[in-house]
């Protein structure tokens, strides 16, 4: 289970959001597309920078990328992940800052999650590559 370094106090939804983030970590390690569908909303957007240029992907493109790559688990890669911060704007909106290793790359991801009719889902992800 991941370590939480900082979180906002007194929120009863914290276990649900922590579970969502753990599923996110499991998804990135296993490339299990059923997990993808439980973690990301269909309309989610992913943002980052590549050589200074913005990268914006809809959830479907990110899903296809994960589907097309060999999982870190299959490659026998080291698993490394942690929740750096959880914050709650309300009982239906949360933010998670996480650090995660995918093979030799280490990322800081900012995940915004909403409690939708189908449960908690990531609706946006912003990523930064720390190490390659």
C-alpha positions in Angstrom: 0.0 0.0 0.0 1.2 3.5 -0.7 2.4 5.9 1.9 0.5 9.2 2.2 2.7 12.1 3.1 0.1 14.9 3.5 -3.6 15.0 3.4 -6.4 17.4 4.3 -8.0 16.6 7.6 -11.4 15.2 8.5 -12.6 13.9 5.2 -14.6 10.6 5.2 -14.1 10.1 1.5 -10.3 9.7 2.0 -10.4 5.9 1.9 -12.4 5.9 -1.4 -9.9 8.3 -3.0 -6.9 6.3 -1.6 -8.4 3.2 -3.2 -8.8 5.0 -6.5 -5.2 6.1 -6.4 -4.1 2.5 -5.6 -6.0 1.3 -8.6 -4.2 3.9 -10.7 -0.9 2.6 -9.4 -2.0 -1.0 -10.2 -3.1 0.1 -13.7 0.3 1.7 -14.5 2.2 -1.4 -13.3 0.0 -4.1 -14.9 -1.5 -2.3 -17.9 -4.9 -3.9 -17.0 -7.4 -2.1 -19.2 -10.3 -3.1 -16.9 -8.6 -1.0 -14.2 -8.2 1.8 -16.7 -12.0 1.8 -17.1 -12.5 1.9 -13.3 -9.9 4.7 -12.8 -10.4 7.1 -15.6 -13.6 8.8 -16.7 -14.3 8.4 -20.5 -14.0 12.2 -20.9 -10.7 12.5 -18.9 -7.9 14.6 -20.3 -4.1 14.1 -19.8 -1.7 17.0 -20.0 2.1 17.3 -20.1 5.0 18.8 -22.0 7.4 17.1 -24.5 10.4 19.1 -25.4 8.6 22.2 -24.2 5.5 21.6 -26.4 2.1 20.9 -24.8 0.8 17.3 -25.0 -2.9 16.8 -24.6 -4.5 13.4 -24.8 -8.1 12.3 -24.4 -8.6 9.2 -22.2 -9.1 7.0 -25.3 -5.6 7.8 -26.6 -4.0 7.2 -23.3 -5.9 3.9 -23.0 -4.5 2.9 -26.5 -1.0 3.7 -25.4 -1.3 1.6 -22.3 -2.8 -1.2 -24.4 0.1 -1.1 -26.9 3.0 -1.3 -24.4 4.3 -4.2 -22.5 3.5 -3.7 -18.8 6.2 -3.0 -16.3 5.0 -6.1 -14.5 5.6 -8.3 -17.6 9.1 -6.7 -17.9 9.9 -7.5 -14.3 10.4 -3.8 -13.6 10.8 -2.5 -10.1 7.5 -1.1 -8.6 7.8 2.2 -6.9 4.9 4.6 -6.1 3.7 6.9 -3.4 1.0 9.3 -2.6 2.6 12.7 -1.8 -0.6 14.6 -1.1 -4.3 14.2 -1.0 -6.6 17.2 -0.8 -10.4 17.5 -0.8 -12.4 20.5 -2.0 -15.6 18.7 -1.0 -17.0 15.2 -0.5 -17.2 14.9 -4.3 -13.9 16.5 -5.5 -10.4 15.5 -4.7 -6.8 16.0 -5.8 -3.9 13.6 -5.5 -0.2 14.4 -6.1 1.7 11.1 -6.7 5.2 9.9 -7.6 5.3 6.7 -9.7 7.9 4.7 -11.6 7.2 3.2 -15.0 10.2 1.1 -15.9 13.1 3.5 -15.8 11.0 6.7 -15.8 9.8 8.4 -12.7 6.8 10.8 -12.9 5.1 13.3 -10.7 1.4 13.1 -11.5 -1.4 15.5 -10.5 -4.7 13.7 -10.5 -8.1 15.5 -10.2 -10.9 13.1 -9.3 -14.7 13.6 -9.0 -17.3 11.4 -7.4 -19.6 10.7 -10.4 -22.7 8.5 -10.7 -20.4 5.5 -11.4 -18.1 6.3 -8.4 -14.8 8.1 -8.1 -13.0 8.7 -11.4 -9.9 10.6 -12.5 -11.1 13.4 -14.8 -7.7 15.0 -15.4 -4.1 14.1 -15.1 -1.1 16.3 -15.5 2.3 14.6 -15.6 5.9 15.6 -15.3 8.9 13.3 -16.1 11.4 13.6 -13.3 13.9 10.9 -14.5 14.4 8.9 -17.6 
